[in-house]
Amino acid sequence: GDTYGYRTQAEIEEWMKRCPIVRHRNYLLKNEIAAADAIEMLESNIQKQIDEAVEFAKDSAYTDQGEIYTDVYA
């Protein structure tokens, strides 16, 4: 099959099935710890925060090269 770096597509798909977020979501639903609509609302809120952070980063100016080593100690 196709390879991506050191992994085959099959390996990537197998690990995607083991996603801890999906597994925990399923655990919460299966054990009736949280309702699906509550989880969806939470996920929507999280995605909104991620989208806002990405837009903020895209809209931000690059740091001046003279500032790269400010407050960096070696």
Z-matrix of the N, CA and C atoms (Angstrom, degrees):
N
C 1 1.442
C 2 1.517 1 112.11
N 3 1.282 2 115.25 1 -178.46
C 4 1.461 3 121.16 2 178.75
C 5 1.523 4 109.76 3 -68.61
N 6 1.326 5 115.44 4 147.67
C 7 1.455 6 119.18 5 175.65
C 8 1.517 7 109.53 6 -118.47
N 9 1.316 8 115.27 7 146.95
C 10 1.455 9 123.34 8 178.18
C 11 1.513 10 106.60 9 -127.94
N 12 1.325 11 116.41 10 99.63
C 13 1.458 12 119.05 11 -174.75
C 14 1.512 13 108.33 12 70.07
N 15 1.311 14 116.54 13 -121.58
C 16 1.462 15 121.64 14 -178.82
C 17 1.521 16 112.80 15 -97.30
N 18 1.321 17 118.22 16 -3.82
C 19 1.464 18 121.94 17 -174.65
C 20 1.522 19 111.06 18 -112.95
N 21 1.328 20 115.62 19 147.63
C 22 1.458 21 120.35 20 173.32
C 23 1.526 22 108.21 21 -85.54
N 24 1.309 23 116.56 22 163.50
C 25 1.463 24 120.72 23 178.03
C 26 1.529 25 110.08 24 -60.34
N 27 1.322 26 117.08 25 -37.73
C 28 1.472 27 120.95 26 179.37
C 29 1.521 28 111.06 27 -62.49
N 30 1.338 29 117.19 28 -41.58
C 31 1.471 30 120.59 29 178.15
C 32 1.522 31 110.79 30 -63.60
N 33 1.318 32 116.65 31 -43.07
C 34 1.464 33 121.09 32 179.96
C 35 1.521 34 110.16 33 -61.54
N 36 1.332 35 116.46 34 -45.59
C 37 1.466 36 120.27 35 -179.80
C 38 1.527 37 111.44 36 -63.73
N 39 1.342 38 116.69 37 -38.60
C 40 1.460 39 120.29 38 178.71
C 41 1.529 40 111.03 39 -63.39
N 42 1.320 41 117.21 40 -42.72
C 43 1.467 42 120.23 41 179.27
C 44 1.523 43 111.51 42 -70.42
N 45 1.330 44 117.18 43 -31.30
C 46 1.470 45 119.52 44 177.43
C 47 1.534 46 110.31 45 -63.06
N 48 1.326 47 117.16 46 -32.54
C 49 1.469 48 120.90 47 177.73
C 50 1.524 49 111.20 48 -66.30
N 51 1.326 50 116.79 49 -22.29
C 52 1.463 51 121.55 50 -178.69
C 53 1.526 52 112.58 51 -94.70
N 54 1.308 53 117.45 52 12.35
C 55 1.467 54 121.98 53 -177.58
C 56 1.531 55 109.81 54 -51.41
N 57 1.329 56 118.12 55 122.82
C 58 1.464 57 120.12 56 -177.56
C 59 1.528 58 113.00 57 -64.41
N 60 1.324 59 117.76 58 -29.50
C 61 1.466 60 120.33 59 179.59
C 62 1.520 61 109.74 60 -67.93
N 63 1.331 62 116.68 61 -46.93
C 64 1.467 63 121.04 62 179.39
C 65 1.525 64 110.02 63 -64.57
N 66 1.331 65 116.65 64 -42.92
C 67 1.465 66 120.04 65 -179.98
C 68 1.529 67 111.29 66 -62.43
N 69 1.332 68 117.79 67 -41.40
C 70 1.464 69 120.59 68 179.57
C 71 1.524 70 110.73 69 -68.51
N 72 1.338 71 116.24 70 -40.59
C 73 1.471 72 120.32 71 177.10
C 74 1.529 73 109.53 72 -57.32
N 75 1.335 74 116.40 73 -47.23
C 76 1.462 75 120.56 74 179.69
C 77 1.524 76 111.76 75 -63.56
N 78 1.330 77 117.34 76 -37.68
C 79 1.459 78 122.04 77 177.29
C 80 1.533 79 110.47 78 -61.82
N 81 1.347 80 116.01 79 -45.93
C 82 1.468 81 120.14 80 179.77
C 83 1.520 82 111.48 81 -61.06
N 84 1.334 83 116.20 82 -40.96
C 85 1.464 84 120.21 83 179.95
C 86 1.528 85 111.21 84 -70.37
N 87 1.333 86 116.76 85 -46.75
C 88 1.462 87 121.49 86 -177.22
C 89 1.520 88 111.98 87 -60.63
N 90 1.322 89 116.53 88 -38.94
C 91 1.468 90 121.24 89 -177.94
C 92 1.520 91 113.06 90 -93.95
N 93 1.325 92 116.07 91 10.48
C 94 1.466 93 122.91 92 177.28
C 95 1.522 94 112.49 93 52.96
N 96 1.335 95 114.98 94 39.47
C 97 1.458 96 120.95 95 177.05
C 98 1.518 97 109.93 96 -84.15
N 99 1.327 98 115.99 97 -31.98
C 100 1.460 99 121.73 98 178.11
C 101 1.522 100 108.74 99 -143.36
N 102 1.324 101 115.70 100 148.79
C 103 1.458 102 121.33 101 178.44
C 104 1.522 103 109.82 102 -84.31
N 105 1.315 104 116.13 103 152.49
C 106 1.462 105 121.90 104 -178.66
C 107 1.515 106 111.80 105 -58.10
N 108 1.337 107 117.41 106 -41.57
C 109 1.470 108 119.50 107 -178.04
C 110 1.527 109 111.14 108 -67.04
N 111 1.328 110 117.87 109 -33.97
C 112 1.468 111 120.94 110 177.80
C 113 1.529 112 110.40 111 -67.92
N 114 1.326 113 116.30 112 -41.77
C 115 1.459 114 120.38 113 178.44
C 116 1.523 115 110.49 114 -65.26
N 117 1.330 116 117.22 115 -42.83
C 118 1.464 117 121.11 116 179.22
C 119 1.520 118 111.47 117 -62.69
N 120 1.334 119 117.03 118 -38.87
C 121 1.450 120 120.35 119 177.81
C 122 1.526 121 110.72 120 -65.04
N 123 1.324 122 116.39 121 -42.47
C 124 1.457 123 121.68 122 178.13
C 125 1.532 124 110.48 123 -62.67
N 126 1.336 125 116.53 124 -46.26
C 127 1.466 126 120.83 125 179.32
C 128 1.524 127 111.31 126 -62.55
N 129 1.313 128 116.68 127 -38.58
C 130 1.463 129 121.00 128 178.34
C 131 1.520 130 110.63 129 -64.13
N 132 1.329 131 116.73 130 -42.96
C 133 1.459 132 122.00 131 178.39
C 134 1.526 133 110.93 132 -63.19
N 135 1.330 134 115.90 133 -42.18
C 136 1.463 135 120.46 134 178.83
C 137 1.525 136 110.15 135 -63.71
N 138 1.349 137 117.07 136 -45.31
C 139 1.461 138 120.36 137 -179.72
C 140 1.526 139 110.58 138 -62.49
N 141 1.328 140 116.87 139 -37.50
C 142 1.468 141 120.62 140 177.89
C 143 1.532 142 110.15 141 -62.12
N 144 1.337 143 117.15 142 -43.80
C 145 1.467 144 120.96 143 178.79
C 146 1.525 145 111.16 144 -63.80
N 147 1.326 146 116.94 145 -39.73
C 148 1.462 147 120.63 146 177.97
C 149 1.521 148 110.22 147 -63.95
N 150 1.335 149 116.63 148 -46.15
C 151 1.459 150 121.04 149 -179.88
C 152 1.533 151 111.12 150 -60.47
N 153 1.338 152 116.50 151 -41.79
C 154 1.469 153 120.57 152 178.93
C 155 1.527 154 110.82 153 -64.87
N 156 1.337 155 117.25 154 -40.13
C 157 1.467 156 121.03 155 179.40
C 158 1.525 157 110.92 156 -65.58
N 159 1.332 158 116.40 157 -40.53
C 160 1.471 159 120.24 158 178.46
C 161 1.520 160 110.22 159 -64.33
N 162 1.320 161 117.27 160 -45.02
C 163 1.471 162 120.64 161 178.71
C 164 1.525 163 111.09 162 -62.38
N 165 1.333 164 117.15 163 -41.43
C 166 1.454 165 120.98 164 178.05
C 167 1.523 166 110.18 165 -60.00
N 168 1.341 167 116.09 166 -44.42
C 169 1.468 168 120.44 167 179.70
C 170 1.526 169 110.94 168 -63.77
N 171 1.330 170 116.95 169 -42.44
C 172 1.471 171 120.66 170 179.98
C 173 1.524 172 111.29 171 -64.72
N 174 1.328 173 116.67 172 -36.60
C 175 1.469 174 121.17 173 -176.68
C 176 1.526 175 112.73 174 -82.84
N 177 1.327 176 117.52 175 -14.07
C 178 1.459 177 120.99 176 -177.65
C 179 1.523 178 110.64 177 -77.65
N 180 1.305 179 114.26 178 147.44
C 181 1.462 180 120.11 179 177.98
C 182 1.523 181 109.33 180 -75.42
N 183 1.319 182 115.22 181 151.09
C 184 1.455 183 119.54 182 175.23
C 185 1.528 184 108.82 183 -67.72
N 186 1.328 185 115.09 184 148.88
C 187 1.461 186 120.70 185 177.12
C 188 1.520 187 109.10 186 -67.50
N 189 1.310 188 116.04 187 138.63
C 190 1.457 189 121.21 188 176.37
C 191 1.526 190 108.52 189 -62.28
N 192 1.322 191 116.44 190 136.58
C 193 1.471 192 119.34 191 -177.03
C 194 1.520 193 112.27 192 -57.95
N 195 1.319 194 117.94 193 -27.46
C 196 1.457 195 120.64 194 178.39
C 197 1.517 196 113.02 195 -67.92
N 198 1.317 197 117.54 196 -15.97
C 199 1.464 198 122.49 197 -178.15
C 200 1.522 199 113.10 198 -96.49
N 201 1.313 200 117.35 199 -4.95
C 202 1.464 201 120.84 200 -173.57
C 203 1.527 202 112.45 201 -55.58
N 204 1.319 203 117.63 202 -41.56
C 205 1.461 204 120.47 203 -175.60
C 206 1.517 205 113.95 204 -100.38
N 207 1.336 206 118.63 205 10.43
C 208 1.458 207 121.53 206 178.05
C 209 1.526 208 108.88 207 -66.23
N 210 1.310 209 116.04 208 131.76
C 211 1.471 210 123.60 209 178.59
C 212 1.527 211 113.40 210 61.95
N 213 1.316 212 117.21 211 23.67
C 214 1.468 213 121.92 212 174.79
C 215 1.517 214 107.49 213 -105.37
N 216 1.306 215 115.75 214 126.24
C 217 1.461 216 120.74 215 -178.30
C 218 1.515 217 109.74 216 -117.29
N 219 1.316 218 115.76 217 138.77
C 220 1.474 219 119.07 218 179.50
C 221 1.515 220 109.92 219 -124.40
